Amino acid sequence: MDLRGFRLFLTVAVALAFAESIGGVYSYTRPPMRKNIVDRHLDEEPTPIDDYAPQQVHISSVGQDKMRITWITKASTKPIVYFTETAGVYQNSVLGTSSSYNYMTYKSDEIHEAVISPLKPDTHYFYRCGENSTKEYFLKTPPAEFPIKFAVSGDLGQTEWTNSTLQHISQSNYDMLLLPGDLAYADFLQSLWDSFGRLVEPLASKRPWMVTQGNHEVEKFPLFHKEPFTAYNARWRMPFEESGSTTNLYYSFDVAGVHVIMLGSYTDFDFESPQYKWLEADLRKVDRKVTPWTVVIIHAPWYNSNTAHQGEKESDDMKKSMEVLIFLARVDIVFAGHVHAYERFTRVYNGNQDNCAPVYINIGDGGNREGLATSYENPKPSISVFREASFGHGELDVVNATHALWTWHRNQDDQPIVSDSVWLRSHSSNPICT
């Protein structure tokens, strides 16, 4: 075994030994793991790539007329993005920034990002990343007003199940993807972040992907790497400053009449925490005449009738401290991941049905390697409307200020079967709740 192989072996061995230190990762008996799909084995050299060629390209929204372009190159290069509405005619450019990070024996390639603006809503743009590449990408900006369509998928990973989910999402004609945590399932093996970036690039380079962190993004390694979220923060920078947040772990943004709040289940959330105070202030600023809908994204679910991930503080304690804020602000929907199955609850507050509370939807079924969480509590709680242990994704069609259609698409026999759907009415249009 050469030095590189020994380092890999050591990393895997120690990672598994300390796996239980990640909040809630192995809190119940999981089904057998499945293999990741990666474009190379970890003990082999990667397929040669031009040192200046952009890879792992993804985009994220930064306000009403801005988009952040993120990409990676093997070699240092000028972090410039050229963009245009007309293919091949590049009259606009923005110079961004470059960075890299170290994680034990791993050193990342060059991570570049640039924010392009001003952009028109609901418009196609062509763009190129870096001055040494002629490869042309294209994106579509979200609409400025209703209707808008969100794809929602958590706990993606990079398996055959993930491939199926991504294929179905690509057929959905969505405007923006919301991901409630657990992206690459790298779990200390940083090259898996690279393979994940390449896997999702065909979709993530065309539509904004807005994400929050899950337990698999923590990657805090006792004794060897004490800083959590190193790779996540370096690779998936979200627009946290614009919403007054001081950390990439929680933030909010407005898009087409919807106020979206991304919360962090794996950072402090008690009554005295910065996140709690930020959420309290953020909810006060929401103008339901401008954004009639409010949606919250978390990773660890506050309501869950699956036997998986019961009794975890990231769920129970966060719910105790923040549920009342969410309820009083008349949040419409709360999406969560973590549990590898689908479940939709009725509108619920403090364990009871309440017509002015959020609808809670658990959608941690994107395609992770750990398999499905197939065991549910029986009898089914009255507040649980629909639950199924299958892989899939969701789509939220916000039609106007008053109504939205939610559908869950099951990955059954490689077909995007609609297995659950419901029309929702916004609280802002319900006199009882205003």
N, C-alpha and C positions, 0 to 999 in steps of 0.2 A: 504494500500500500504506500503510495507516494504521499508527500506532505499535504497536498490539496485534499486527497482522499481521507487522510487521517483527521484533518481539521473538520471535514464534513461529518465524519463518523462521530467525532467528539461533540460537535454542535447538536446533532440529532440525539445522541445519548443523554446529554445533560438536559436538553430541552424536554425530553420525555420525563426525565426524573423530576423536573420542576413544573410539569404541565399543570398540576393541580393548583399552582399559585396564581393562575389566570382566573379571574373571577368567574366562577360558575361553569367553566369549560367541561369538566367531567363530573357534574353534580348528579348524574343519574346513569343507569346502565344503557349505553348506546348500542344500536345495532352495529354490525361489522362495518368498518370503514371501506370505502371504495377508492380506487386509484384516481389521482389527479390527472387531467390531461395537460401535459406540458410539451413544449416544442423540442425538448431535449431531456435526457436523463441528467440527474444532478451531478453524476460523476463523469460526464462527458463535456467536451468543449462545445460551445454553441456554434450553430451554423454561422459562417462568416457574414458579418454585416458591415457595410460601409461605415467607417468611424463617424461620419458626419450625417448619416441618414437619420431622419427623425423616426422614432418609434414610440409606442405606448402613448399615442396622442389622445388626449381627452380634453373636453371643454366643460366649463361651468359658468353659470350666469353671475354677473357682478353688477346688478342694478338693471334699470330699464333698458339701457342702450349700450351695455358693455358685455363682453364675453372674455373670460380668461382661457387662453390656449396653453396647455401644458404638454411638453414632450421631452424625450430623453435622447441623448446621443452618446456614443461611446467616447468621443473626443470633445475637447472644449471647442466651442464655436460661438459666434456672435448670436445672442438670443433675440433674433429679430423675426417678426411675423409680417408677411406681406398679405394684404387682403383686398378683395374687390368684389363687385357684383357681377362683373363680366369675366368669364373664364379667360385666363391668359393675359389679361391687361391689368397689371398691378401698379396702381398709382398711390396706394396707401400703405404705410408701414409703421410699425410700433416696435421700439426697442424695449425688451424686458430685462429679466434678471436670470442668473444661473446660480445653482447651488449643488451641493452633494452632501452625503452623510456617511458616517462610519457606524457599523454595527458589529462589534467584536472583530472577526477576521474579514468581514465583508466591507468593501467600499463601493458605494453606488456609482453609477455612471453620472454624467452631467444632466441635471434636471433643470429644464428651462421653462419659463412662463412669461407670458406677455398678455396684457389686457388690451383688446382692440375696441375702438370706439371712434366716432358715434356710429351706432348700427340702427337700422330701421327694424321695426317689429315685423314678425311673420315674413321674413325675407331670407332668400338663399344668398350665401356669400361663399366665395372660393378663397382659399388661403394656402400659403406655403410657410413652412417652419424652417428658419435658419437660412443663411445666405449661401450655403453650400449644397442645397437640395432644390431640385425642380419639381419634386412630387407635389401634386395638387390635391388638396382636400376640399371638402365643402361642408357647410353647416347650414342649419336653418334656425333663425332666432325665434323665440316664443312669441305668440301673439300679445298685443297690448291690452286686449279685452276679450271677453267671452266670445265663443267657447274656447276652452283649453283642455288638452288631454294629457294626463300624467300616466306613465307606466310606473308601477311600484313593485319592487322585488328586493327581498332581503336574503342575507346569508347565501351569497352567490357561489363562492368558491370557483373551481375550474375543473369540472368533471363533465362526463357525457350528459348528465342531467342539466348542468349549466349551459352546455351547448344548445340543448333543446329549448331551454328557457329563453336564451338570447335570440334564437331563430324566431320564436313566437313573438317576442317583443319587437323584433325588426319588422314584423308584418303588421304591427298595430298602428302605424302612422301617429306615433305619440309626439308630443312637443317637448317633454322634459321627463327625465327619470328620477325618481326618489328612491334612495337606497338606505334602509334603516339599519346599517351596520353589518359587519362581517363581510369583507370584500374578498380578499385573495386567499385567506386561510394560509398565510405564509407560516405563521407560528414559528418564528425565529429564523426560518430558512429564507433569507432575503431574495434569493434568485426566484422564488415563487411570486414575489411582487412583480418581477420583470415579466414572467410568463403570463400573469394575470393581466398586466397592462397590454400585452400584445393580443391576448384573447378578446378583450372588450373593445379594443381600438376601433374595429369596424362600426360599432354603434356609438361609442363614447366620443368619437371624433366628429360625429354628425349632429348630435343633439346634446344639450347640457345634461350632465349627470350631477345631481346634488346629493351628497352623501353625509352620513354621520358615522361615528365609530361604534364598533361592537367590542366584545371581549377579545376577539382574535386580533384586534388592532393594538392591544395594549403592549404586548411583546416586551414587558419589563422582565429582565432576566436577573434573578438574585445573584449578587456578587459580580457578575460579568457585564451587565448593562442595566443601570439603575433608572434610566430615563424612559418613561413610557411613551408610546405613540410616536416614536422617532420616524419610522418609515411612513406611517400614515400622514403625519404632518408635513413631511418633506414632499410626498408624492401627490397628495390629494388636498391641496390648499383650497379652502372654501372662503366665501366673502364675509368673514366674521367681523372685520373692522367696521364695515359699512353698517352693521346693526348695533354697534356699540359694545360688542363682545370683545374681551381681551384674549380669547383663545379660539383656536380652530375646532375645539371640541363641542361648541354650541354657538348657534347663530340663527338669524332669520332673514327672510327676504320676501319681497312682494313680486307676484307675477300674474298679470291678466286678471286682477280682481281676487286673487287668493293670497293670503298671508301664510307663509310656511315657516314653522319653527322647528329647527333641528336641535334636539337636546342630547346631552351626553350622559349616558347611563353609568359610565366608568370614570367619572370625575365627581367632585363633591357636589351634593345636591341638598344638603340639610338647610334649615331655615336661615342660618347665618352664612351660607356659602355664597361666593360670587355668582354662581349660576342661578341660584334662587332669586337673588336680588336683581340680576339681569333679566330673568324671565318676568318677574313682577313688573319691572319698568317697561319691558318690551310689550307686554299685553296691554298696558295703559296707553301705549301709543297707537294701537290698532284703531283705525277709522273704518267701521263697517260700511260706511257709505262708499268708501274707496275700495276696500277689500271685503266684500260681504261674506267671504268664506275664510275660516281659519283652520289650518291643518297642523297637527303636531306629529313629529317623528321621533321615536325613541328606539332603543334596541331591546332592552329587557322589558317584557310586557307587564303591565299593571294588572291585567285580567287574563287568566289562562286556566282552562280546564284540562289541559294535557298533563300527564303525570311528570313530564320533563320540566326541569327548572322551577320546581316549586320551592318556596321558602327562601329565595335568594334576596339578599339585601338590596341589590340593584333594582329589583322589582318592588319588593314590599316597602322598603324604607323610602325610596323615591316617590312611590305612590302616596305614602303618608304625608310627605312634606309638600308635594306639588299638586296633588289632585284637586284640592280646593281652588287653587289658582286657575287651573284649566277649566273647572266647572263654572266658576263665577264669570270667567271671560267668555263663556258660551262658545268654547272651541267645538267645531263640528265633528271632526274625525281625529282619532289617534291611531297611527300605524306603528306597529312594533315588529321585531324579528325574533332572533334567539331560539325560539321553539321551532323545530324543523317540521312544521305542519301549518295548515291553514285553519283559522277560526275567526268567525265574525260574531261579535256580541251586539246586543241591542244597545240603545242609549242607556248608559249606566253611570251612577255616581254612588260612591260609598257602598258598593255591592248590590245596589237596588236599581231597578229600572226607573229612569227619570227622563221625561221627554225633552228636557232642556240640557241634557248631558251629552257628551260626545258618544259617537259610535266607535267602539274599539275593534280594531282589525289586526290580527296577528298574521304576518305573511313572511315568515322565515323559511320559505320553501323554495329558494331559488335554484339550489342544486349542489349544495355542499357535499364534501366527501364523507361526512360522518353519518349520512343516511337520514331517514325519516324518523320522527318521534311518533310512533304508531299507537301508543297507549293513552287512553283518555280516562278521566274520572267518570264513574257511573254511580248514580244516574246523572245525566247531563244537567248542569245548572239551568234554571229557567232563563237566565240572562244570556245564555249562549244560544245563538240562533242557528249557526251552521258551522260544522267542523269536519275536516277531512285530512288525513295524512297522505298527501300527494304533493309532488313537486308542481310548481306553476308560477304564475305571476298575476298581478292585478292591474286593472285599468280604471282610472277615475276620470270620467268625462264630465267636466264642469260645464254644463250647457249654458247657464245664465246665473244671475244673482240669486236665484231661488232654488234651482234644482240641479242635481248631479246624478249621474248613473255610475254605480260601482259594479264592476264585474270581476270575477276571479276565473282565470283560465287554467284549467288543469292540464298538465303535460301527460296525457294518457295516450299510449300507443303513438307517440310522436305527433299527436294532433292537439292544437290549442282549444280544447273543449271548454265551453263556458259552463261551469258547474254551479256557480252561485252568482246572483245579481240582485241588486236592490236600488230603487230610486230613493234619494235622500233630499231632504229640504233643509236649506240653511237656517240656522237659528236667527239670523238677522232679518229674515222674512217672516218669522213666526211671532206674532204679537204677544203670545203667552211668554216667550223667552226673552223678549227685549225689555 
